[in-house]
Amino acid sequence: MKTPGWKVTQWLRDIGGINSNSYGRFMKDSGATCGATNGTYYAAYVYFEKVRIAEGKKKTAKRQRNENEHPGGLTMEDRRKVWVLTGR
């Protein structure tokens, strides 16, 4: 967003034609798993991963720790919307 001439609408088209309403909902979410079910999440992840690789940057320590703890990746669900039933 700091790049001169950078526009959100063009970026959304470039990462896969993401709808601006979807992007708006994604940006309003907060938390570790919030927004994971939104299409913007995956499209932006792929984009930023490609940027990281192109710039030759290493993975952060937190990212490496998460990859070791969750070898199959984190679940793509919003945990706020999960019901937990107990036998009590």
SVG drawing of the C-alpha trace seen along z (x, -y; Angstrom):
<svg xmlns="http://www.w3.org/2000/svg" viewBox="-25 -8 42 44">
<polyline fill="none" stroke="black" stroke-width="0.4" points="0.0,0.0 3.0,-2.3 4.0,-1.9 3.2,-5.1 0.2,-4.6 -0.9,-1.5 -4.7,-1.0 -6.8,1.5 -9.3,2.1 -6.5,3.0 -4.8,5.2 -8.0,7.1 -8.3,7.7 -4.7,8.8 -5.0,11.4 -8.0,13.1 -10.9,10.7 -11.8,10.4 -15.0,8.5 -14.6,5.2 -17.4,6.2 -15.6,9.4 -12.4,7.4 -14.3,5.0 -15.7,7.8 -12.2,9.3 -10.6,6.1 -13.2,5.6 -12.5,9.1 -9.9,9.4 -8.3,12.3 -6.1,15.3 -8.8,17.3 -11.3,14.6 -11.6,14.1 -10.1,17.4 -13.3,18.5 -13.2,15.3 -11.8,15.6 -9.6,12.6 -7.6,14.5 -6.2,17.2 -5.7,14.9 -3.8,12.4 -1.8,15.1 -0.6,16.5 0.2,13.0 2.3,12.0 4.1,15.4 5.1,14.7 6.3,11.2 8.3,12.7 10.0,15.2 10.7,12.6 12.3,10.3 14.4,13.1 13.2,12.7 13.3,15.6 10.3,16.9 9.8,15.4 10.5,17.4 6.8,17.3 5.9,18.6 8.4,21.5 7.0,22.3 3.4,22.4 4.5,24.6 6.2,27.0 3.2,27.1 0.7,27.5 2.4,29.4 -0.9,29.7 -1.6,26.0 -4.2,24.3 -7.8,25.0 -9.6,22.6 -12.5,21.9 -13.6,19.0 -13.5,20.4 -16.0,17.8 -18.6,19.7 -17.9,23.2 -20.3,24.8 -18.8,26.8 -21.2,29.3 -20.3,31.0 -21.9,34.0 -22.9,32.1"/>
</svg>
